[in-house]
Amino acid sequence: MYKFALKNVQKKDQIKIGDSIILRLFEKDIIAKYQTFGNYLFLESSKDISNELNNSQTFRALLVSSNVNDIFNSIKKLIIQLKEPKSFAIKVNRKGDHPYTSTELARNVASAVFEKWPDIKVNLKKPILEINVEIINNRCIVYY
């Protein structure tokens, strides 16, 4: 299953844009579905649709709970096929009450990256790989 997120989609346009994408993909015999999440559209398809989307605001993504272990495991899944970059950062944006701060979460889930690439450097200003964690209440979208 291929999963993507479209970022910065205004709430008033989400259904119109989501339906348009689904219909356009269906015309190409690609079955897909979408969910709205904050200002994101989360798309799932049985085929790789990255070339079909052609949008600079499109990212590989996973939609999970706000549980630290779920976020950790989603990062591991997302980076599994990537080549080692020279540096990375994890950026966290939270809305709602959580048992962790954004900094604590970033520090805790960074170990998913270090497990794969033990010698990678953290660069918070200009990372080569930026992993984003957007949390709204008990749901979370993780993308790069």
C-alpha positions in Angstrom: 0.0 0.0 0.0 1.4 3.4 -1.0 0.7 6.3 1.3 1.1 10.0 0.7 0.1 13.3 2.3 -0.7 16.6 0.6 0.2 19.4 2.8 -1.4 22.9 3.3 -4.8 22.0 1.8 -7.3 24.5 3.1 -10.2 22.9 5.0 -12.8 24.4 2.6 -11.1 22.8 -0.4 -10.2 19.4 1.1 -13.2 17.4 -0.1 -13.2 19.0 -3.6 -9.5 18.4 -4.1 -9.6 14.9 -2.5 -12.6 13.9 -4.7 -10.9 15.3 -7.8 -7.7 13.3 -7.2 -9.7 10.1 -6.6 -11.7 10.5 -9.8 -8.6 11.4 -11.8 -6.8 8.2 -10.5 -9.9 6.1 -11.1 -9.9 7.1 -14.7 -6.4 5.6 -14.9 -7.7 2.4 -13.2 -6.0 3.3 -9.9 -8.1 2.7 -6.8 -7.3 5.1 -4.0 -8.9 6.7 -0.9 -8.3 9.8 1.1 -8.8 11.1 4.6 -8.6 14.6 5.9 -6.3 15.4 8.8 -5.8 19.0 9.9 -4.7 20.8 6.7 -3.5 17.6 5.1 -5.1 15.1 2.7 -3.8 11.6 3.5 -4.0 9.4 0.4 -3.7 5.6 0.2 -3.4 3.6 -3.0 -2.4 0.1 -4.1 -0.2 1.6 -6.8 2.5 4.3 -6.6 0.7 7.5 -7.4 3.6 9.9 -6.8 3.9 10.7 -10.5 0.2 11.2 -10.8 0.1 13.8 -8.0 2.8 16.1 -9.4 2.5 18.4 -6.4 5.4 20.0 -4.5 3.4 19.7 -1.4 3.2 15.8 -1.6 5.1 13.7 0.8 5.5 10.0 1.7 3.5 9.6 4.9 1.9 7.4 7.5 -1.2 8.1 9.6 -0.9 6.7 13.1 -1.9 7.3 16.7 0.0 9.9 18.9 1.6 7.0 20.9 5.4 7.4 21.0 5.9 3.7 19.9 3.6 4.1 16.9 5.4 7.3 15.8 8.8 5.5 16.3 7.7 2.5 14.2 6.2 4.8 11.5 9.5 6.6 11.1 11.3 3.2 10.8 8.9 2.2 8.0 9.2 5.5 6.2 13.0 5.5 6.0 13.5 1.8 5.3 14.2 2.3 1.6 16.1 5.6 1.8 19.8 6.0 1.3 21.7 7.4 4.2 21.7 11.2 4.2 24.4 13.2 5.8 22.1 14.8 8.3 18.5 14.8 9.6 16.1 16.5 11.9 12.8 15.6 13.3 10.3 18.5 13.5 7.3 18.1 15.8 4.1 20.2 15.8 1.5 19.3 18.4 -2.1 20.4 19.0 -3.8 19.0 22.1 -2.7 17.5 25.4 0.1 14.9 25.3 2.3 13.3 28.0 5.4 14.6 26.2 6.7 17.9 24.9 7.6 18.3 21.2 11.3 18.3 22.1 11.0 15.1 24.2 9.1 13.4 21.4 11.7 14.4 18.8 14.5 13.2 20.9 12.8 9.8 21.7 11.8 8.9 18.1 15.2 10.1 16.7 16.5 6.7 17.8 14.5 5.1 14.9 16.8 7.0 12.5 20.0 6.2 14.6 19.1 2.4 14.5 19.3 2.5 10.7 22.2 4.9 10.4 24.3 5.0 13.6 26.7 7.6 12.3 24.2 10.1 10.9 24.4 13.7 12.2 21.6 15.8 13.6 21.3 19.2 11.9 18.3 21.2 13.1 18.9 24.2 10.8 19.5 22.6 7.3 19.0 18.9 7.5 19.2 16.8 4.3 16.3 14.6 5.6 13.6 16.3 7.5 11.0 14.1 9.2 7.9 15.9 10.2 5.5 14.7 12.9 2.2 16.5 13.0 0.0 15.6 16.0 -3.6 16.6 16.5 -5.1 15.2 19.7 -4.7 11.4 19.5 -3.8 11.1 15.8 -0.5 11.8 14.0 0.8 12.1 10.5 4.5 11.4 9.9 6.1 12.4 6.6 9.3 13.3 5.0 
